[in-house]
Amino acid sequence: MADTSPPADIASPEETHPSVKELRVEPTIGLEWSQAIEQWGGERATSPADARAAWVHRAPEQHVLAFYLAAREQDPDLPAPWWLRALAASSIRSRAEGFSVEDRVAKLLASRPGWVFVPWAAVGDSGFWEYMPSERALKVPGVPTTLMLTDRHPGWIDIVAVHAGDAAPQPITVAGLADLRANLARFESLRPG
């Protein structure tokens, strides 16, 4: 009779496949982060305040920052709201300061006709504003003048002029809310380059 036992150097199925009770599956930090920035119902928001439904907006600020810093170690290009990137770089003092910037911009733009808040920005972003009348300057479909909040400079505001096609012009750096208020009519009258 032939020997049917496995050779000594091959592990038995019991050794290579742990029981279900022993099996532990843990989500990666990237998956956890994507859940942390998920904005449930944010697509209906009409202002940045309405879009603040994610864990990063509600959880204790120090937990949010610590988690972001840990996740960013794994992925330096991790999507995150502009204010969180600024907070991590110590460019702002608190999440509330970032929210204040968003709210003051929203108050200014909501008081002017033609500006519309778009909540569905890139994953993790806080949305942006479009000046819809600027599209009239285009002969083909394109992108209206757009205001985005950014962490790339301490004014926190960028304007991208109305344009057609995929090649967006370089953003115009706005030196804060006072600069935006003083030059808003000029930004609203930008024409395609």
C-alpha positions as CSV (number, residue, x, y, z in Angstrom):
1,M,0.0,0.0,0.0
2,A,1.3,3.5,-0.9
3,D,2.1,6.1,1.7
4,T,-0.5,9.0,1.3
5,S,0.9,11.2,4.0
6,P,2.5,14.5,2.7
7,P,6.3,14.7,2.5
8,A,7.9,16.0,5.7
9,D,8.9,19.3,4.1
10,I,5.3,20.2,3.0
11,A,3.1,21.7,5.7
12,S,-0.3,20.3,6.3
13,P,-3.4,22.3,5.4
14,E,-4.0,22.9,9.1
15,E,-0.6,24.6,9.3
16,T,-0.9,26.7,6.2
17,H,-4.5,27.8,6.6
18,P,-5.4,29.2,10.0
19,S,-8.9,28.7,11.2
20,V,-11.4,31.5,10.7
21,K,-11.2,32.4,14.3
22,E,-7.5,33.0,14.0
23,L,-7.7,35.0,10.7
24,R,-7.5,38.7,11.2
25,V,-8.0,41.1,8.4
26,E,-7.2,44.8,9.1
27,P,-7.9,47.6,6.7
28,T,-5.0,49.6,5.4
29,I,-4.4,53.1,6.6
30,G,-5.3,54.3,3.2
31,L,-8.7,52.7,3.3
32,E,-9.3,54.1,6.8
33,W,-8.3,57.6,5.5
34,S,-10.6,57.4,2.6
35,Q,-13.5,56.7,5.0
36,A,-12.3,59.6,7.2
37,I,-12.7,62.1,4.4
38,E,-15.9,60.7,2.9
39,Q,-18.5,63.4,2.8
40,W,-21.8,61.7,3.2
41,G,-24.6,63.8,1.6
42,G,-22.1,66.6,0.8
43,E,-23.0,66.6,-2.8
44,R,-26.2,68.6,-2.0
45,A,-24.2,71.3,-0.1
46,T,-24.7,74.9,-1.0
47,S,-21.8,76.2,1.1
48,P,-18.6,74.8,2.6
49,A,-20.3,74.7,6.1
50,D,-23.0,72.4,4.6
51,A,-20.4,70.1,3.2
52,R,-18.6,69.5,6.5
53,A,-20.0,66.1,7.2
54,A,-16.8,63.9,7.2
55,W,-15.0,62.5,10.2
56,V,-12.2,65.0,9.6
57,H,-14.7,67.8,10.2
58,R,-16.2,66.5,13.4
59,A,-13.6,64.3,15.2
60,P,-11.3,65.9,17.8
61,E,-8.8,68.1,16.0
62,Q,-5.8,66.4,17.5
63,H,-7.0,63.0,16.5
64,V,-7.6,64.2,12.9
65,L,-4.2,65.7,12.7
66,A,-2.4,62.7,14.2
67,F,-4.2,60.3,11.8
68,Y,-3.5,62.5,8.8
69,L,0.2,62.7,9.7
70,A,0.4,58.9,10.1
71,A,-1.4,58.3,6.9
72,R,0.7,60.8,5.0
73,E,3.8,58.9,6.0
74,Q,2.4,56.0,3.9
75,D,1.3,58.3,1.0
76,P,2.7,61.8,0.8
77,D,0.1,62.8,-1.9
78,L,-2.8,61.7,0.4
79,P,-6.0,63.7,-0.5
80,A,-6.9,66.1,2.3
81,P,-8.8,69.4,2.8
82,W,-6.6,72.5,2.2
83,W,-7.0,73.5,5.8
84,L,-5.7,70.2,7.1
85,R,-2.6,70.4,4.9
86,A,-2.1,74.0,6.2
87,L,-2.6,72.8,9.8
88,A,-0.1,70.0,9.4
89,A,2.4,72.6,8.0
90,S,1.7,74.9,11.0
91,S,0.4,77.6,8.5
92,I,-2.8,77.9,10.4
93,R,-3.4,77.5,14.2
94,S,-6.6,75.4,14.1
95,R,-9.3,73.7,12.0
96,A,-11.7,76.4,13.2
97,E,-9.4,79.0,11.5
98,G,-9.7,77.1,8.2
99,F,-13.4,76.9,8.6
100,S,-13.5,80.6,9.3
101,V,-11.7,81.4,6.0
102,E,-14.2,79.1,4.1
103,D,-17.2,80.8,5.8
104,R,-16.0,84.4,5.2
105,V,-15.4,83.6,1.5
106,A,-18.8,82.0,1.3
107,K,-20.5,85.0,2.9
108,L,-18.8,87.3,0.4
109,L,-19.6,85.3,-2.7
110,A,-23.1,84.3,-1.7
111,S,-24.0,88.0,-1.5
112,R,-23.0,88.5,-5.2
113,P,-25.0,87.2,-8.1
114,G,-23.5,84.6,-10.4
115,W,-21.3,82.7,-7.8
116,V,-22.2,79.1,-7.2
117,F,-20.7,76.7,-4.7
118,V,-19.6,73.4,-6.1
119,P,-19.2,70.8,-3.4
120,W,-17.9,67.9,-5.4
121,A,-14.2,68.9,-5.8
122,A,-11.4,66.3,-5.8
123,V,-11.6,63.7,-3.1
124,G,-10.9,65.3,0.2
125,D,-11.2,68.8,-1.0
126,S,-13.6,71.4,0.5
127,G,-15.4,72.3,-2.8
128,F,-14.9,75.4,-4.9
129,W,-16.9,78.4,-6.3
130,E,-17.7,79.1,-9.9
131,Y,-18.6,82.4,-11.4
132,M,-21.2,81.2,-14.0
133,P,-21.6,84.4,-16.0
134,S,-18.0,84.1,-17.1
135,E,-18.9,81.2,-19.4
136,R,-20.5,83.7,-21.8
137,A,-17.0,84.8,-22.8
138,L,-16.4,81.3,-24.3
139,K,-17.3,80.3,-27.8
140,V,-17.1,76.6,-26.9
141,P,-18.0,74.8,-23.7
142,G,-15.4,75.3,-21.0
143,V,-14.8,76.1,-17.3
144,P,-16.1,79.3,-15.7
145,T,-13.9,81.5,-13.5
146,T,-13.2,79.4,-10.4
147,L,-12.2,80.3,-6.8
148,M,-10.5,77.5,-4.9
149,L,-9.1,77.5,-1.3
150,T,-5.5,76.4,-1.1
151,D,-2.6,75.7,1.3
152,R,0.0,76.7,-1.3
153,H,0.2,80.3,0.0
154,P,-0.9,82.2,3.1
155,G,-3.7,84.1,1.3
156,W,-5.5,80.7,1.0
157,I,-7.4,81.8,-2.1
158,D,-6.7,81.1,-5.8
159,I,-8.6,82.3,-8.8
160,V,-8.5,80.4,-12.1
161,A,-9.7,82.4,-15.1
162,V,-12.5,81.2,-17.4
163,H,-11.0,78.8,-20.1
164,A,-11.9,76.3,-22.7
165,G,-10.3,72.9,-22.9
166,D,-8.2,71.0,-20.5
167,A,-5.3,73.4,-20.2
168,A,-6.2,75.6,-17.3
169,P,-4.3,78.9,-16.9
170,Q,-2.0,79.4,-13.9
171,P,-4.0,80.3,-10.8
172,I,-4.0,83.9,-9.7
173,T,-2.8,84.2,-6.1
174,V,-5.2,86.2,-3.9
175,A,-3.7,87.7,-0.8
176,G,-6.6,87.0,1.5
177,L,-10.2,88.1,1.9
178,A,-9.5,91.8,1.8
179,D,-7.7,91.4,-1.6
180,L,-10.5,89.2,-2.9
181,R,-13.1,91.8,-1.8
182,A,-11.1,94.7,-3.4
183,N,-10.6,92.9,-6.7
184,L,-13.7,90.8,-7.0
185,A,-15.1,92.8,-9.9
186,R,-11.8,92.4,-11.8
187,F,-11.9,88.7,-11.2
188,E,-15.5,88.5,-12.4
189,S,-14.5,90.2,-15.6
190,L,-11.6,87.9,-16.5
191,R,-11.6,86.7,-20.1
192,P,-10.2,83.6,-21.7
193,G,-6.4,83.9,-22.4
